Amino acid sequence: MAKAATAIAEDVGNILSMEHVNVFVPDQRMAEVFYIQGLGFTRDPFIIFGPGNMWVNVGEQQFHLPNRGVQVIPGHTGIVTPDLEALKRRLKAVEEPLADTKFAWSAEKGHVAVTCPWGNRFHCYAPNGKFGQMALGIPYVEFMVKPGTADGIALFYQQVLRAPAKVNRGTDGKVARVGIGLHQELLFRETTQKLPDYDGHHIAIYIANFSEPYEFFKSRNIVMQELAMSQFRFKEIVHPKTGELLLELEHEVRSLRHPMFRRDLLNRDPAQGFMTYVRGHDTLHPLAR
């Protein structure tokens, strides 16, 4: 039995990676101050949209930031960053240009808590074994959900998207944990707090078995965006047995034939500057060596 459990621990589910988190922002200049200067991430130098959108590289993941208003995830996004002390210095440096916004940050036990100018929250961690070899990236996104939905959400990901999922019960309530690839997760934490109406934020995932999930949504007429360019979209997370709507969260679902699967993303070293430049240290590797 012990050997079987050890072997099972090596299994990887059908969702191989979560590539990006997409939220609308109303001001690209302010987004650049926060995500690039403050958090130390990298504006994608190859996919350029002009002032209407910005793709921001975070290790092997991205934030997509269309300039169309404000979207706020009810929960928070986990970030792994190489140097928390350097992060604190950068956040301190952007306090003045981000004054009179919702921007805030604080050093907490085990992480740095950060709020963007429009209210999205982040927990930033130093690299550690919990996140495997990740030295820079997005290991998880936690969504707050209504009471009584965690079990159904876990069953949805198990049966529809063929991802490993379980429900943990603790002093802070139930949380559904959905495994993605090697060291990523989606978390769905039940709360009794009033939740805002869904505003359209989305995530992008790559799945190996593409056709079966597509047929599930197609047969129930809940495909949000039809199949094109090796991807489709849905937003209705439903109980796979009863069809009850549990949560709205748009998923951009891509097959492994999508041209951007495993695309190399350039990550700069934010410690590099005019006065601190060191030759040969321009880039960061997303994995610890």
Disulfide bonds with the S-S distance in Angstrom:
none
